[in-house]
Amino acid sequence: MHLAHLRLRDFRNYARLDADFSPGFHLLLGRNAQGKSSLLDAIADALGGAKRGSGATAPLRSGAARGEVQVDLGAYLVTRTWREGSDRLVVESPPGSPLRSPQAVLDRLVGDLRSEEH
């Protein structure tokens, strides 16, 4: 499983971003304060949810009422949407078929990925 596509809408300093990724190694380069950490935080916030500390604190771009991160992992499509004071998580597998208990699915998935590292 790999990150196939990342879509951001009004997340932190990003108004819009669509990025495709092929399997393998990727290197994020840029000057300070250009959004490298925000990209990584977007992925972590989408997959980690409240465990990441975002919870009800919406990581919205300044002036935005709603923000969204969509992470396409091939087998799973994860979409987390924030509004001030709340967030919503949808996990689909295959895309178009929402799963019940989406955060539990992600917790297992992230745990499985961590165990593969060793």
C-alpha positions as CSV (number, residue, x, y, z in Angstrom):
1,M,0.0,0.0,0.0
2,H,1.3,3.5,-0.8
3,L,0.1,7.1,-0.9
4,A,-1.3,7.4,-4.4
5,H,-2.9,10.9,-4.2
6,L,-3.2,13.7,-1.7
7,R,-5.8,16.4,-2.0
8,L,-5.9,19.5,0.3
9,R,-8.7,22.1,0.5
10,D,-8.2,25.1,2.8
11,F,-5.8,23.2,5.1
12,R,-3.4,25.5,6.9
13,N,-1.5,27.5,4.3
14,Y,-2.9,25.6,1.3
15,A,-6.0,26.8,-0.5
16,R,-5.8,23.9,-2.9
17,L,-3.3,21.1,-3.6
18,D,-3.6,18.0,-5.7
19,A,-0.5,15.7,-5.8
20,D,-0.1,12.3,-7.3
21,F,2.6,9.9,-5.9
22,S,4.0,6.8,-7.5
23,P,5.3,3.9,-5.4
24,G,8.8,4.5,-4.0
25,F,10.8,7.2,-2.3
26,H,9.7,10.9,-2.4
27,L,11.7,13.8,-1.2
28,L,10.0,17.1,-0.2
29,L,12.3,20.1,-0.8
30,G,11.7,23.7,-0.2
31,R,12.7,26.8,1.8
32,N,11.5,27.4,5.3
33,A,7.8,28.1,5.8
34,Q,6.9,26.8,2.3
35,G,4.5,24.0,3.5
36,K,6.6,20.9,3.7
37,S,5.6,20.1,7.3
38,S,2.0,21.0,6.5
39,L,1.9,18.3,3.9
40,L,3.1,15.7,6.3
41,D,0.8,17.0,9.0
42,A,-2.2,16.8,6.6
43,I,-1.5,13.1,6.1
44,A,-0.9,12.5,9.8
45,D,-4.1,14.5,10.8
46,A,-6.2,12.6,8.2
47,L,-5.0,9.2,9.3
48,G,-4.4,9.8,13.0
49,G,-7.4,12.0,13.9
50,A,-7.8,12.9,17.6
51,K,-4.7,11.0,18.4
52,R,-2.8,13.6,16.4
53,G,-4.2,16.3,18.6
54,S,-6.3,18.1,16.0
55,G,-9.6,16.8,17.4
56,A,-12.0,19.8,17.4
57,T,-9.2,22.3,16.7
58,A,-9.7,22.8,13.0
59,P,-6.5,23.2,11.0
60,L,-8.2,25.6,8.7
61,R,-6.6,28.1,6.3
62,S,-7.0,31.6,7.6
63,G,-10.5,32.8,6.7
64,A,-11.9,29.4,5.7
65,A,-15.0,28.0,7.2
66,R,-14.3,24.4,6.0
67,G,-11.1,22.4,5.2
68,E,-10.5,19.0,3.9
69,V,-7.7,16.4,3.4
70,Q,-8.2,13.4,1.2
71,V,-5.6,10.6,1.2
72,D,-5.9,8.0,-1.4
73,L,-4.0,4.8,-0.3
74,G,-5.3,2.7,-3.2
75,A,-7.2,0.2,-1.1
76,Y,-8.6,3.0,1.1
77,L,-9.8,6.5,0.4
78,V,-9.6,8.6,3.6
79,T,-11.4,12.0,3.8
80,R,-11.3,14.1,6.9
81,T,-13.3,17.4,6.8
82,W,-13.0,20.1,9.4
83,R,-15.3,23.0,10.4
84,E,-14.6,25.2,13.3
85,G,-15.2,23.1,16.4
86,S,-15.7,19.7,14.6
87,D,-14.3,17.2,12.2
88,R,-15.8,14.4,10.2
89,L,-14.0,11.2,9.0
90,V,-15.0,9.0,6.1
91,V,-13.0,5.9,5.1
92,E,-14.0,4.1,1.9
93,S,-12.9,0.7,0.7
94,P,-13.2,0.4,-2.2
95,P,-13.7,4.1,-2.9
96,G,-17.4,4.8,-2.9
97,S,-18.2,2.3,-0.1
98,P,-18.0,4.0,3.3
99,L,-16.8,1.8,6.2
100,R,-18.3,1.7,9.7
101,S,-16.0,2.8,12.6
102,P,-13.6,4.6,10.2
103,Q,-11.1,5.7,13.0
104,A,-10.9,2.1,14.2
105,V,-10.1,1.0,10.7
106,L,-7.3,3.6,10.4
107,D,-5.9,2.8,13.9
108,R,-5.5,-0.8,12.8
109,L,-4.1,0.2,9.4
110,V,-1.5,2.6,11.0
111,G,-0.6,-0.1,13.5
112,D,-0.2,-2.6,10.7
113,L,2.0,-0.2,8.8
114,R,4.2,0.5,11.9
115,S,4.7,-3.3,12.4
116,E,5.8,-3.6,8.8
117,E,8.7,-1.2,9.4
118,H,10.4,-3.6,11.8
